[in-house]
Amino acid sequence: MNKTSSLYLDFLRLMTALVVFLVHANYGRFTGGLPIICDLKFLGNDGVMVFFVLSGFVISYVSDKKEVTARDFAISRLARLYSVVIPAVILTIIVDFIGSSIDYSIYDGWWFQTDNPIWRVSASLMFVNELWFSSVRLFSNGPFWSLGYEFWYYVIFGAAYYLEGYKRVVIVLAALLIAGPKILLLFPVWLLGVLTYRITRRAMVAEPWGWGLYLGSIALYCLFESADIPRLLLEWSEANLNGVFFWTELKWSYATPFLSCYAVGTLAALHVIGLTAISHRVQVLIGPFGGPIRHLAGFTFSIYLFHYPLLQFFTAITGGIADQALKNAMIVFGTLAVIYALGTATEMRRAEFKRLIATGYDTIRRGFVLRPL
């Protein structure tokens, strides 16, 4: 992967995170609706699907080029996750408590779930919040759901890629069984990222085809949204996924719009494949902004995991402000400012988390090594 392609993927990652942020900031209970030119209803889920494709692509790349052992892979993934997950859990607890104490009306709905708080925190920290047909929300932090999917994609991929023989078979099958059908229903979207990396690594698409894939994927996505296809696919999924599975009613939750997810994932994959063929052209446009793009892209995970409880919090504490424009500015820019400050102390320092996790991993592993008598 050349430098321009890498920079563009950082740009795409940053833009996707900001789109998810804007989708939620546009909610009526937060800002009453921002002055934007299009309906953002389905763009939040589409953004997560783009993240899944990018994640599969990047994981394939680092496994191929950087993380040569299962130990390297596991430590890097845990460091990447926990450098932001732990602060996100702590932040959610604190701001939800303060915000709901100030103005509970902002929290009074299905989007704020507080029963069994210890289990909600534990499930989130162990990434078991979305297994099978359960869906455990971390208080107000709705976007946390996707980590309950992505973590298991890491486990399945890592076992299949790094292990051999019966260990590979046993652990992959165990991970598939633990994850359950809901998580696996969206696994093909993540695997599209893996496939995209394999394609771009082995062959270069001719430049004319590259432009067709790059621009065509954008045009098709605009048509997909303007024709209201996501809504039609969602209605079909809701009508056909409902039922009873042994002892429980099926709850597919975030996997329900899987057909739309497949479509968006495919377009994102084609977009990246096209990019690799025209990266030398794109360099002229984004190359001069490489520094700021790289820097801000380092906050994408923080934007994603911190923004929702912060939007709730700032909406609660600005309830007494009559000027809606001023209130909206405080909600939006206050949220972004806190994300930047926290991201600087967490996500941007994940190398320290990596060293800490590596030390703990090696200590635990040595403890299980039998010493001769």
C-alpha positions in Angstrom: 0.0 0.0 0.0 1.6 3.3 -1.1 1.6 6.4 1.0 -1.1 8.1 -1.0 -3.5 5.2 -0.7 -2.7 5.1 3.1 -3.4 8.8 3.4 -6.7 8.5 1.5 -7.8 5.7 3.7 -7.1 7.9 6.7 -9.1 10.7 5.1 -12.0 8.3 4.4 -11.9 7.0 8.0 -12.0 10.6 9.4 -14.8 11.7 7.1 -16.8 8.5 8.0 -16.4 9.2 11.7 -17.5 12.8 11.3 -20.6 11.7 9.3 -21.6 9.3 12.1 -21.1 12.2 14.5 -23.3 14.6 12.4 -26.0 11.9 12.0 -26.4 11.8 15.8 -25.9 15.5 16.3 -28.8 16.1 13.9 -31.2 14.2 16.2 -34.1 16.4 17.3 -33.6 15.7 21.0 -30.1 17.1 20.7 -30.1 20.1 18.4 -33.6 20.1 16.9 -31.9 19.4 13.5 -28.8 21.0 12.0 -28.9 23.2 8.9 -27.8 20.3 6.5 -28.9 19.6 3.0 -29.8 16.0 3.1 -31.6 13.4 5.2 -28.9 11.6 7.3 -31.1 8.9 8.7 -29.4 5.9 7.2 -25.9 7.3 6.9 -25.0 6.4 10.5 -25.3 2.6 9.8 -23.7 3.1 6.4 -20.7 4.7 8.1 -20.3 1.8 10.4 -20.2 -0.5 7.3 -17.5 1.6 5.8 -15.6 1.2 9.0 -16.0 -2.6 8.8 -14.6 -2.7 5.3 -11.7 -0.4 6.3 -11.1 -2.5 9.4 -10.9 -5.8 7.4 -8.5 -4.1 4.9 -6.2 -2.7 7.5 -6.2 -5.9 9.6 -5.2 -7.8 6.5 -2.5 -5.3 5.7 -0.9 -5.3 9.2 -1.1 -9.1 9.4 0.7 -9.4 6.1 3.3 -6.7 6.6 3.8 -6.0 10.3 2.3 -8.3 12.8 4.1 -11.6 12.1 3.0 -13.6 15.1 -0.2 -14.2 16.9 1.2 -12.5 20.0 1.9 -9.3 18.0 -1.6 -9.4 16.5 -3.3 -10.0 19.8 -1.4 -7.2 21.7 -1.9 -4.7 18.9 -5.6 -5.3 18.7 -6.1 -5.2 22.5 -4.0 -2.0 22.7 -6.0 -0.4 19.9 -9.3 -1.3 21.5 -8.7 -0.7 25.2 -6.8 2.6 24.7 -10.2 4.1 23.9 -12.7 1.5 25.2 -11.7 1.9 28.9 -11.8 5.8 28.7 -15.1 5.6 26.8 -16.7 3.4 29.5 -15.5 5.7 32.3 -16.6 8.8 30.3 -20.0 7.3 29.7 -20.6 6.5 33.3 -19.6 10.0 34.5 -21.4 12.2 31.9 -24.5 10.0 32.0 -24.7 10.3 35.8 -24.2 14.1 35.8 -26.3 14.8 32.7 -29.3 12.7 33.8 -29.1 14.4 37.2 -29.3 17.8 35.6 -32.0 17.1 33.0 -33.4 13.6 33.0 -35.9 14.4 30.2 -33.0 14.2 27.7 -32.3 10.6 28.9 -35.9 9.5 29.3 -36.2 6.9 26.5 -35.0 3.6 25.1 -31.7 5.2 24.3 -30.7 5.3 28.0 -30.7 1.9 29.7 -29.5 1.6 33.3 -30.8 -1.7 34.7 -28.0 -4.2 35.7 -25.3 -1.5 35.4 -22.4 -3.9 36.5 -23.4 -6.3 33.7 -23.6 -3.5 31.2 -20.1 -2.3 32.0 -18.7 -5.9 32.2 -20.3 -6.9 28.9 -18.9 -3.9 27.1 -15.4 -4.4 28.5 -15.4 -8.1 27.5 -17.1 -7.4 24.1 -19.9 -9.8 24.8 -22.6 -7.1 24.5 -23.9 -8.4 21.1 -23.6 -12.1 21.3 -26.3 -14.2 19.7 -29.7 -12.3 20.0 -28.8 -10.2 23.0 -28.0 -6.5 22.8 -26.6 -4.9 25.9 -26.4 -1.1 25.6 -23.7 0.8 27.6 -26.2 3.3 29.2 -26.5 6.1 26.6 -23.5 5.0 24.4 -25.3 3.4 21.5 -22.4 3.3 19.0 -20.6 0.9 21.3 -22.6 -1.9 19.7 -20.2 -2.3 16.8 -17.3 -3.3 19.0 -19.3 -6.3 20.0 -19.1 -7.4 16.4 -15.7 -6.2 15.4 -13.9 -7.8 18.3 -15.1 -11.3 17.3 -14.1 -10.6 13.7 -10.6 -10.0 15.0 -10.7 -13.3 17.0 -11.9 -15.3 14.0 -9.5 -13.8 11.6 -6.5 -14.0 13.9 -7.2 -17.7 14.7 -7.6 -18.5 11.0 -4.6 -16.6 9.9 -2.0 -17.3 12.6 -2.9 -20.8 14.0 -2.4 -24.1 12.3 -3.9 -27.6 12.5 -6.5 -28.6 15.1 -5.9 -25.4 17.1 -7.1 -23.3 14.2 -10.2 -25.4 13.6 -11.1 -25.6 17.3 -10.7 -21.9 18.1 -12.3 -20.6 14.8 -15.3 -22.9 15.4 -15.5 -21.9 19.1 -15.4 -18.2 18.2 -18.1 -18.7 15.5 -20.3 -20.5 18.0 -19.8 -17.9 20.8 -20.5 -14.9 18.4 -23.7 -16.3 17.1 -25.8 -15.7 13.9 -26.4 -12.0 14.5 -22.7 -11.1 14.5 -22.0 -13.5 11.7 -24.7 -12.0 9.5 -22.5 -8.9 9.1 -19.2 -10.7 8.9 -19.3 -10.7 5.1 -19.1 -6.9 5.2 -15.9 -7.1 7.2 -14.5 -9.8 5.0 -15.0 -7.5 2.0 -12.2 -5.5 3.4 -10.0 -8.6 3.6 -10.8 -9.4 0.0 -10.2 -5.9 -1.1 -6.7 -6.0 0.4 -5.9 -9.3 -1.3 -7.1 -7.9 -4.7 -5.1 -4.7 -4.4 -2.0 -6.6 -3.2 -1.9 -9.0 -6.1 -3.1 -7.0 -9.0 -3.3 -3.3 -10.1 -6.5 -2.3 -11.9 -5.9 -0.3 -15.1 -6.4 3.5 -14.6 -9.5 3.8 -16.7 -11.2 1.0 -14.7 -9.9 2.6 -11.5 -11.7 5.9 -12.3 -14.8 3.9 -13.1 -14.8 2.1 -9.8 -13.8 5.1 -7.8 -16.4 7.5 -9.3 -18.9 4.9 -10.1 -19.1 3.7 -6.5 -19.9 7.2 -5.4 -22.5 7.7 -8.1 -24.2 4.3 -7.2 -24.2 5.2 -3.5 -25.9 8.5 -4.2 -28.5 6.7 -6.4 -28.9 4.0 -3.7 -29.7 6.7 -1.1 -31.8 9.0 -3.3 -34.0 6.1 -4.4 -34.7 5.3 -0.8 -33.5 1.7 -1.2 -32.2 1.4 2.3 -35.7 1.9 3.7 -37.1 -0.7 1.3 -34.5 -3.2 2.2 -34.9 -2.5 5.9 -38.7 -3.1 5.6 -38.1 -6.4 3.9 -35.6 -7.5 6.5 -37.9 -6.6 9.4 -40.7 -8.5 7.8 -38.6 -11.6 7.2 -36.1 -11.9 10.0 -38.7 -11.9 12.8 -39.6 -15.2 14.4 -38.8 -17.5 17.3 -35.5 -19.3 17.8 -36.0 -22.1 20.3 -36.5 -20.4 23.7 -36.3 -16.7 22.7 -37.8 -14.2 20.3 -35.3 -13.3 17.6 -33.7 -9.8 18.1 -31.4 -9.1 15.2 -31.1 -5.4 16.3 -28.2 -3.7 14.4 -27.9 -6.6 12.0 -31.4 -6.2 10.7 -30.6 -4.0 7.7 -28.0 -6.6 6.5 -29.0 -6.4 2.8 -28.3 -2.6 2.9 -25.1 -3.3 4.8 -23.9 -5.7 2.0 -24.7 -3.2 -0.7 -22.8 -0.3 1.1 -19.9 -2.6 2.0 -19.6 -3.7 -1.7 -19.6 -0.1 -2.9 -17.0 0.8 -0.2 -14.8 -2.1 -1.4 -15.0 -1.1 -5.0 -14.2 2.5 -4.1 -11.0 1.4 -2.4 -10.0 -0.9 -5.2 -10.5 2.0 -7.7 -8.5 4.3 -5.5 -5.4 2.1 -5.7 -5.4 2.5 -9.5 -5.6 6.3 -9.4 -3.7 7.1 -6.2 -1.0 9.0 -8.2 -3.8 11.4 -9.3 -5.3 11.7 -5.9 -1.9 12.6 -4.5 -2.2 16.1 -6.1 -5.4 16.8 -4.2 -4.8 15.5 -0.7 -1.0 15.3 -0.6 -0.6 18.9 0.6 -2.9 18.2 3.5 -1.2 15.0 4.6 -0.1 16.3 8.0 -3.5 17.6 9.2 -5.3 14.5 7.8 -2.9 12.1 9.5 -3.2 14.0 12.8 -7.0 14.2 12.8 -7.5 10.7 11.6 -5.8 9.6 14.8 -8.9 10.7 16.6 -11.5 8.7 14.6 -11.9 6.0 17.2 -12.3 8.6 19.9 -14.9 10.5 17.8 -16.9 7.3 17.4 -16.9 6.1 21.0 -17.0 9.4 22.8 -19.5 11.5 20.9 -22.9 10.1 21.7 -22.8 10.4 25.6 -21.2 13.8 25.2 -24.0 14.9 22.9 -26.5 13.8 25.6 -24.5 15.6 28.3 -24.1 18.9 26.5 -27.8 18.9 25.6 -28.7 18.4 29.2 -26.4 21.2 30.6 -27.5 23.7 27.9 -31.2 23.2 28.4 -31.7 26.6 29.9 -30.3 28.5 26.8 -33.1 30.0 24.7 -31.0 30.8 21.6 -31.1 27.6 19.7 -28.2 28.5 17.4 -26.0 29.2 20.4 -27.1 26.1 22.1 -26.4 24.0 19.1 -22.9 25.5 18.7 -22.2 24.7 22.4 -23.4 21.1 21.9 -21.5 20.4 18.7 -18.3 22.2 19.4 -18.3 21.4 23.1 -18.5 17.7 22.2 -15.7 18.0 19.6 -13.5 19.9 22.0 -13.8 17.2 24.7 -13.2 14.5 22.2 -10.0 16.2 21.0 -8.8 16.6 24.6 -9.6 13.1 25.6 -8.3 11.6 22.4 -4.9 13.3 22.9 -4.6 11.6 26.3 -5.9 8.2 25.1 -6.0 7.2 21.5 -2.9 9.2 20.6 -1.0 7.4 23.3 -2.0 3.9 22.4 1.7 2.9 22.1 1.9 3.2 25.9 -1.1 0.9 26.2 0.6 -1.5 23.8 3.7 -1.7 26.0 1.6 -2.2 29.1 -0.5 -5.0 27.5 2.6 -6.7 26.2 4.2 -6.7 29.6 1.0 -8.1 31.2 0.7 -10.7 28.4 4.3 -11.9 28.8 3.9 -12.0 32.6 0.8 -14.1 32.4 2.3 -16.4 29.8 5.4 -17.0 31.9 3.1 -17.9 34.8 1.7 -20.8 32.8 5.0 -22.2 31.7 5.9 -25.2 33.8 9.4 -25.0 35.3 11.4 -28.1 35.7 11.6 -29.5 39.3 
